[in-house]
Amino acid sequence: MPTSKGMAEALAKKWNGKLIDNPIKLDGEPAYRVKGKPNPSRVQPIDCIVVVTDGRVVMLMAGAQHVGTVDEALTQLAASWKWKKRNESIDELKSR
């Protein structure tokens, strides 16, 4: 099974971007952030949080045309992230 850091390193290479070495926590799971280079002529992925958990690779990805336009939104999303149990229904999630 791939690791969170290994997946993030591969994504950084593909994006010609940069892996942020300090892992963050995504609801307790270690995750890594990848920063890509923006293209002012189009919206494209420039920021991603990568985590491997419960046999799945999860990427929280944001796109923009300019640096800094998605940083805070993705940081807030990561801070409030909660994993859903695989068998948990939508009604059970709403009742939390």
Secondary structure by P-SEA (a helix, b strand, c coil): cccaaaaaaaaaaaaccccccbbbbcccbbbbbbbbbbbccccccccbbbbbcccbbbbbccccccccccaaaaaaaaaacccccccccaaaaaac
